[in-house]
Each structure stands twice: as structure tokens, then as C-alpha cells.
Amino acid sequence: MTEIPVLATDRLLLRPMRFDDFEAYCALMTSSRAVYMGGPFDLKTAWGMFANDAVQWQFFGHGCLMIQRRADGAILGQVGINHGPLFPEKELGWLLYDGFEGHGYAFEAASAMRDWAFSALGLASLVSYCDPDNARSIALARKLGGVPDPDAPRQDPEDLVFRHRPR
């Protein structure tokens, strides 16, 4: 089985998912805040998504990590490298729980995950799929160095795709 890494930044730990992380994840996915991810979802679908995020480590050697603030242990959201039948290419994705936006946490976490993926997995590129109405995710994809790739394959034809390359 693949050893799941723990990544550290100045303010954050990116650590493996635990069952007790599901409650906050489910609260997001079943709320109107999940609209940019195709939601809101019901409990069964949220559980399937959570389990998918975790099992990708076993299947692909990458997956999702929880974003934990080092100062107080608060769980802020999730960041990951997604793939499989739902993602045509390896995707750098992120989500933050309510109240944690606007502090640079998503940028810090996604930068660390991106750099890990390029180093550990030897990838030539990653993509980020963004709903065209999600201005915050689009801005973050650009800040991370993502360049629009209108020709990239995508599951949802409406998604904008930003391509990331090693630095």
C-alpha cells in the first residue's frame, strides 16, 4: 500500500484523511456552497466522494489530504491530486470550509500539493477544473501559475481548465 505523505508548510499540515473528517466535509458537500462542484449533494453521494478521495492513494499513489492549521489543529478543508474515471487528467483540486477563505490557506496548501506531485510523481503537468462562475477558484488557479487550456479534455464541458507545469 502507498504511504500517504504528510506535507508541512509554514502554517499548515496536509495530512491523511480520517473518518472523523467526514462530518465537516459532508456539511460542505450537502450545502449550497458545493454548487461549484456540482452540488449540493445528498449524504450518500457525499460519502462516496469522500471515500473516493481517500482510496485514490491505494489505486494511484496520490489522492487528497486534509488541510490542518498548525497553530490550533483546525481542519480548514482539503487539497488533492484527483484522477480516475471522474477526471480525464490528474487534477490539482482544493476546497475550504466556510470561514477560512481569504487567508491564503488554499494557495499555501495547493502550492505544496502541486510541488509534491511534480517531485514525487514526476508529472509533466496537472490541470485544475474550475466552474466558470467560481471567480475565487479561477483566481487561485491563475495565482498558482495555471494557464488556460481550452483544448484539454474535461468531464464537464462548461469547466475552465488551467494547466500547471513544473517550475
PEJO-V84690 format. One record per residue. RES is the residue in three letters. PHI is phi in radians with two decimals (999 if undefined). PSI is psi in radians with two decimals (* if undefined). D_LAST is the distance of its C-alpha to the last C-alpha in Angstrom with 1 decimal. Layout:
res: <RES:RES>
phi: <PHI:PHI>
psi: <PSI:PSI>
d_last: <D_LAST:D_LAST>
//
This chain:
res: <MET:THR:GLU:ILE:PRO:VAL:LEU:ALA:THR:ASP:ARG:LEU:LEU:LEU:ARG:PRO:MET:ARG:PHE:ASP:ASP:PHE:GLU:ALA:TYR:CYS:ALA:LEU:MET:THR:SER:SER:ARG:ALA:VAL:TYR:MET:GLY:GLY:PRO:PHE:ASP:LEU:LYS:THR:ALA:TRP:GLY:MET:PHE:ALA:ASN:ASP:ALA:VAL:GLN:TRP:GLN:PHE:PHE:GLY:HIS:GLY:CYS:LEU:MET:ILE:GLN:ARG:ARG:ALA:ASP:GLY:ALA:ILE:LEU:GLY:GLN:VAL:GLY:ILE:ASN:HIS:GLY:PRO:LEU:PHE:PRO:GLU:LYS:GLU:LEU:GLY:TRP:LEU:LEU:TYR:ASP:GLY:PHE:GLU:GLY:HIS:GLY:TYR:ALA:PHE:GLU:ALA:ALA:SER:ALA:MET:ARG:ASP:TRP:ALA:PHE:SER:ALA:LEU:GLY:LEU:ALA:SER:LEU:VAL:SER:TYR:CYS:ASP:PRO:ASP:ASN:ALA:ARG:SER:ILE:ALA:LEU:ALA:ARG:LYS:LEU:GLY:GLY:VAL:PRO:ASP:PRO:ASP:ALA:PRO:ARG:GLN:ASP:PRO:GLU:ASP:LEU:VAL:PHE:ARG:HIS:ARG:PRO:ARG>
phi: <999:-1.17:-1.36:-1.46:-1.32:-2.02:-1.87:-2.09:-2.12:-0.98:-1.94:-2.24:-2.01:-1.83:-2.23:-1.00:-1.21:-2.24:-0.98:-1.26:-1.38:-1.15:-1.01:-1.20:-1.06:-1.10:-1.03:-1.19:-1.17:-1.64:-1.76:-1.15:-1.17:-1.49:-1.00:-1.33:-1.92:1.68:-1.65:-1.21:-1.93:-1.50:-0.99:-1.07:-1.20:-1.05:-1.09:-1.06:-1.16:-1.08:-1.11:-1.04:-1.04:-1.36:-1.29:-1.04:-1.04:-1.24:-1.38:-2.11:1.41:-2.72:3.10:-1.87:-2.22:-1.44:-1.67:-2.05:-1.32:-1.16:-1.08:-2.41:1.39:-1.09:-1.59:-1.72:2.79:-2.57:-2.43:-2.94:-1.92:-1.79:-2.80:1.78:-1.14:-1.57:-2.34:-1.08:-2.31:-1.15:-1.95:-1.53:-2.20:-2.67:-2.69:-2.13:-1.35:-0.94:1.67:-1.89:-1.27:1.46:-2.02:1.44:-1.14:-1.12:-1.09:-1.09:-1.20:-1.17:-1.07:-1.13:-1.18:-1.04:-1.12:-1.07:-1.08:-1.16:-1.30:-1.33:-1.74:1.14:-1.31:-1.48:-2.85:-2.32:-2.19:-2.16:-1.66:-2.21:-1.08:-1.09:-1.65:-1.65:-1.04:-1.16:-1.21:-1.08:-1.07:-1.18:-1.00:-1.17:-1.07:-1.32:1.70:-1.18:-2.01:-0.94:-2.26:-1.17:-1.65:-1.21:-1.16:-2.67:-1.31:-1.75:-1.08:-1.45:-1.07:-1.55:-2.05:-2.01:-1.71:-1.92:-2.19:-1.00:-1.69>
psi: <2.50:2.35:2.18:2.20:2.80:2.12:2.42:2.41:-3.07:-0.75:-0.20:2.69:2.30:1.93:2.83:2.63:2.61:2.76:-0.67:-0.07:-0.24:-0.62:-0.86:-0.67:-0.82:-0.71:-0.71:-0.88:-0.44:0.05:2.98:-0.29:-0.26:0.08:-0.61:-0.11:0.21:0.03:-2.87:2.70:2.83:3.00:-0.80:-0.76:-0.72:-0.74:-0.76:-0.70:-0.75:-0.82:-0.69:-0.77:-0.64:-0.75:-0.29:-0.49:-0.75:-0.71:-0.67:-0.19:0.25:2.90:-2.54:2.64:2.59:2.53:1.98:2.26:2.23:-0.64:-0.64:0.03:0.05:2.42:2.09:-0.38:-2.57:2.62:2.59:2.99:1.95:2.60:-2.98:-2.92:-0.28:-0.20:1.98:-0.50:2.92:2.18:2.32:1.96:2.80:2.74:2.54:2.53:2.77:2.32:-0.13:0.00:2.75:0.17:0.08:0.11:-0.76:-0.73:-0.80:-0.79:-0.81:-0.63:-0.80:-0.72:-0.73:-0.86:-0.69:-0.80:-0.76:-0.70:-0.94:-0.62:-0.22:0.60:2.60:-0.49:2.86:2.81:2.76:2.22:2.19:2.34:2.36:-0.29:-0.04:1.42:-0.63:-0.74:-0.65:-0.81:-0.70:-0.75:-0.74:-0.76:-0.56:-0.06:0.11:2.42:2.33:2.37:1.51:-0.29:-0.03:2.51:2.63:2.64:-0.77:2.00:-0.29:-0.34:2.53:2.48:2.24:2.21:2.31:2.43:2.73:2.58:*>
d_last: <29.3:25.6:25.1:23.5:21.1:21.6:18.5:19.2:17.9:20.0:22.2:21.6:22.3:20.9:23.7:25.5:27.8:31.5:34.5:35.3:32.0:33.6:36.0:33.4:31.3:34.5:35.5:32.4:32.6:36.3:36.0:35.6:32.1:31.0:31.9:28.3:27.8:31.1:33.4:35.4:36.1:39.1:39.1:39.1:36.1:34.2:35.1:33.9:30.5:30.3:31.4:28.9:26.0:27.4:28.4:25.1:24.3:27.3:26.8:23.1:21.7:19.9:21.3:21.8:22.0:24.2:23.0:25.4:25.9:26.5:29.1:31.6:30.4:30.3:28.5:26.5:25.3:23.0:19.4:18.6:17.3:20.3:21.7:25.2:27.8:26.8:23.2:22.7:19.1:17.2:16.9:15.1:18.2:19.8:23.2:24.9:28.7:31.0:30.9:27.4:25.6:24.8:23.8:20.0:20.4:18.7:15.6:15.6:16.4:14.1:11.0:12.5:13.3:10.1:8.5:11.8:11.9:9.0:10.4:14.1:14.5:12.3:11.7:10.5:10.4:12.1:14.4:16.2:19.9:21.5:25.2:25.8:28.0:25.5:24.3:22.7:20.5:19.6:18.8:16.6:14.7:14.1:13.3:10.5:9.0:11.2:13.0:16.6:17.5:21.3:21.9:20.2:22.9:23.9:26.8:27.9:28.2:28.0:24.6:21.8:18.6:15.1:12.4:8.9:6.4:3.8:0.0>
//
